[in-house]
Amino acid sequence: MSILDILPGWGKAQKKPIIVDFREPIHTTELITTLEGELRAHQGEHYVIVGVEGELYPIDIEIFKKTYDVVVPLQPLESTQTPTPLKKVNK
């Protein structure tokens, strides 16, 4: 039993099964413009994920692993390549 089962005013929700795009940061530290402002993504610590509205934001790799199952692995890049830009842009 969870504490949420006995506390009034609480509900439960499950994430919808949607597929999201993700990538590693382009640089050692990448500044990401999010809907909440500018955030930093660090290689080895974060992925950059595309939200349901096309927004970009960094997510801690360990939280990503707990939240998402990878359906298509990251595609390797040559050392001179950068990830293909998405058609959706930040609002």
C-alpha positions in Angstrom: 0.0 0.0 0.0 1.2 3.5 -0.8 0.8 6.6 1.3 -1.2 8.0 -1.7 -3.8 5.3 -1.1 -4.7 6.8 2.2 -4.3 10.5 1.8 -7.4 12.6 0.8 -7.0 14.9 -2.1 -4.6 12.6 -4.1 -5.2 10.7 -7.3 -3.1 8.5 -9.5 -2.1 8.8 -13.2 -0.1 6.8 -15.6 2.0 8.3 -18.5 0.4 7.9 -21.9 2.2 5.5 -24.2 3.7 8.0 -26.6 6.9 7.8 -28.5 9.3 10.7 -28.1 12.5 11.6 -30.0 15.7 12.0 -28.0 19.4 12.6 -28.6 22.6 13.2 -26.7 23.8 16.8 -26.2 25.7 18.1 -29.2 28.5 19.6 -27.2 30.0 18.8 -23.8 27.5 21.3 -22.4 24.6 22.4 -24.6 22.3 25.3 -23.8 18.7 24.3 -24.5 16.0 26.9 -24.9 12.9 25.4 -23.2 9.4 26.7 -22.6 10.6 27.5 -19.1 13.7 29.3 -20.1 17.3 28.2 -20.9 18.6 25.0 -19.3 21.9 23.2 -19.8 22.3 19.6 -21.0 25.6 17.9 -20.2 27.0 14.9 -22.2 27.0 11.8 -20.1 24.4 13.2 -17.7 21.4 14.2 -19.9 19.6 13.4 -23.1 17.7 16.1 -25.0 14.1 15.1 -25.5 11.4 16.5 -27.7 8.1 17.1 -25.8 4.6 16.5 -27.1 4.4 20.1 -28.3 7.7 20.0 -30.1 9.6 21.7 -27.3 13.1 20.6 -26.4 14.3 20.0 -22.9 17.1 18.1 -21.1 16.3 15.0 -19.0 18.6 13.2 -16.7 19.7 9.9 -18.2 18.7 7.9 -15.1 15.2 9.5 -15.1 14.9 8.8 -18.8 15.7 5.1 -18.2 13.1 4.9 -15.5 10.5 6.7 -17.6 11.0 5.5 -21.2 11.7 2.2 -23.0 13.9 2.9 -26.1 12.2 1.6 -29.2 14.8 2.8 -31.7 18.4 3.2 -30.3 20.4 6.4 -30.8 21.8 6.5 -34.3 25.6 6.9 -34.3 27.0 10.1 -35.7 30.3 10.6 -37.5 32.7 13.0 -35.7 31.8 15.8 -38.2 28.0 15.4 -38.0 25.4 17.0 -35.8 21.9 15.6 -35.2 19.4 16.3 -37.9 17.3 19.3 -36.9 13.6 18.5 -36.3 10.9 20.3 -38.2 9.2 21.3 -35.0 10.6 24.3 -33.2 10.4 25.8 -29.7 7.3 28.1 -29.2 
